[in-house]
């Protein structure tokens, strides 16, 4: 479409620039220089990396240029990742469901033990819950998954005043957890 438009405009300009000299029947053409559009610079492919927790068998897939791991916990239960701009923190970890909670009991237990959590959204299924809200000035999105006798957790935290800028990215990260490819 862009090429057709360019060609049409070029034809109109050429037609308008054609004059006939009175001394000869030959047309006199003005020279029009057309600068080609700049070539698009190819962007380097973004590299995804997978953190695989062996102890609880979950994965966190992230972009290498956006997140840096802080290092596996000493007891191998998880890791914390920080965004390159330092504004987002993502914690991924697992623990044993020693109280044998179902997902509803787990949510109630979490909310009871974290009264500062102000919940804005809640999703509850038979195998996981996902909540988002604020703890003071920090916004969060959290997902807890019951898998057998284990609980797998991902928590993304970011500045509450920048919720609009971070919420979609955090939702995508959290929503994909805990699958391993």
C-alpha positions in Angstrom: 0.0 0.0 0.0 2.8 2.3 0.9 4.5 1.6 -2.4 1.3 2.3 -4.4 0.9 5.6 -2.7 4.5 6.6 -3.3 4.2 5.6 -7.0 1.0 7.6 -7.4 2.5 10.7 -5.8 5.6 10.3 -8.0 3.5 10.1 -11.1 1.5 13.2 -10.2 4.7 15.2 -9.5 6.3 14.0 -12.8 3.1 14.9 -14.8 3.0 18.4 -13.2 6.8 18.9 -13.9 6.5 18.2 -17.6 6.5 21.3 -19.9 6.7 21.5 -23.6 9.3 23.9 -25.0 8.0 26.3 -27.7 11.2 25.8 -29.7 10.7 22.1 -30.0 8.1 19.5 -29.4 10.3 17.8 -26.9 9.1 17.9 -23.3 11.4 19.4 -20.7 11.5 17.5 -17.5 12.5 18.8 -14.1 14.7 16.4 -12.1 13.1 15.3 -8.8 15.3 13.6 -6.3 13.5 11.2 -4.0 15.2 10.1 -0.8 14.6 6.4 0.0 13.1 5.6 3.3 15.7 4.7 5.9 16.2 1.0 6.3 14.8 -0.5 9.4 17.4 -1.5 11.9 16.8 -5.1 13.0 16.4 -5.5 16.8 18.3 -8.2 18.5 16.2 -11.1 19.6 15.3 -11.0 23.3 16.6 -14.0 25.3 14.3 -15.9 27.6 15.8 -17.8 30.5 14.2 -20.4 32.7 14.8 -20.7 36.4 13.9 -24.3 37.4 13.6 -25.1 41.1 14.5 -28.7 41.5 13.3 -29.1 45.0 9.7 -28.1 44.3 9.7 -28.6 40.5 8.5 -25.3 39.3 9.8 -22.8 36.7 9.9 -19.1 36.3 10.5 -18.0 32.7 11.9 -14.4 32.4 13.7 -12.1 30.0 17.5 -12.0 30.7 17.7 -8.3 30.0 14.8 -7.4 32.3 15.4 -9.6 35.4 18.4 -10.6 37.3 18.3 -13.5 39.9 19.7 -12.8 43.4 20.7 -16.4 43.8 19.1 -19.7 44.9 18.1 -19.7 48.6 20.4 -21.8 50.8 17.7 -24.3 51.5 16.9 -24.5 47.7 13.3 -23.4 48.2 13.4 -20.5 45.7 14.9 -17.3 44.3 14.3 -13.6 44.1 14.6 -11.7 40.8 15.0 -7.9 40.5 14.1 -5.9 37.4 16.9 -4.1 35.6 15.4 -0.7 36.6 15.1 -1.9 40.3 11.4 -1.2 40.5 10.0 -4.7 40.4 10.8 -7.7 42.6 9.6 -11.2 41.8 9.9 -13.9 44.5 9.4 -17.5 43.5 9.5 -20.3 46.1 7.9 -23.4 47.4 7.2 -24.9 50.8 5.5 -28.1 52.2 1.8 -28.0 52.9 2.3 -29.3 56.4 -1.1 -28.1 57.6 -2.7 -29.9 54.6 -4.7 -26.8 53.7 -7.0 -26.8 50.7 -6.8 -23.7 48.5 -9.6 -21.8 50.3 -8.1 -22.5 53.7 -4.7 -21.4 52.4 -6.1 -18.1 51.2 -7.8 -17.4 54.6 -4.6 -18.4 56.5 -2.5 -16.1 54.3 -4.9 -13.1 54.7 -5.2 -13.7 58.5 -1.4 -13.7 58.9 -0.9 -10.7 56.6 -3.5 -8.1 57.8 -1.7 -5.3 55.9 -2.7 -6.8 52.6 -5.4 -4.8 51.0 -7.0 -7.0 48.3 -8.2 -5.3 45.1 -8.7 -8.5 43.0 -9.2 -12.1 43.8 -9.3 -15.3 41.8 -9.9 -18.6 43.5 -10.0 -22.1 41.8 -9.7 -25.6 43.1 -5.9 -25.6 42.6 -4.7 -22.1 43.1 -5.5 -18.6 44.2 -4.3 -15.3 42.7 -4.7 -12.0 44.5 -3.6 -8.5 43.8 -3.6 -5.4 45.9 -1.4 -3.2 48.1 0.7 -3.4 51.2 1.1 0.2 52.1 2.6 1.9 49.1 3.7 -1.3 47.4 1.5 -3.0 44.9 1.6 -6.8 44.5 0.2 -9.7 42.5 0.5 -13.1 44.1 -0.3 -16.7 43.1 -0.2 -19.7 45.3 -0.6 -23.2 43.8 -1.2 -26.4 45.7 0.5 -29.3 43.9 0.4 -32.6 45.9 1.9 -31.9 49.3 3.7 -28.7 48.1 2.7 -25.1 47.8 4.3 -23.1 45.0 4.3 -19.3 45.2 5.1 -16.3 43.0 4.9 -12.8 44.3 5.5 -9.7 42.1 5.9 -6.4 43.9 6.2 -2.9 42.3 5.6 0.7 43.2 1.9 1.3 43.9 1.9 4.7 42.3 3.1 3.1 39.1 0.5 0.3 39.1 -0.8 1.1 35.6 2.7 0.7 34.2 3.6 -2.5 35.9 0.3 -4.4 36.4 0.1 -6.0 33.0 3.7 -7.2 33.0 3.3 -8.6 36.5 0.0 -10.3 35.6 1.6 -12.1 32.6 4.6 -13.3 34.8 2.3 -14.5 37.6 -0.3 -16.1 35.3 2.2 -18.4 33.6 3.6 -19.7 36.9 4.6 -22.6 37.8 4.8 -24.5 34.6 8.1 -25.9 33.3 8.6 -26.4 29.5 
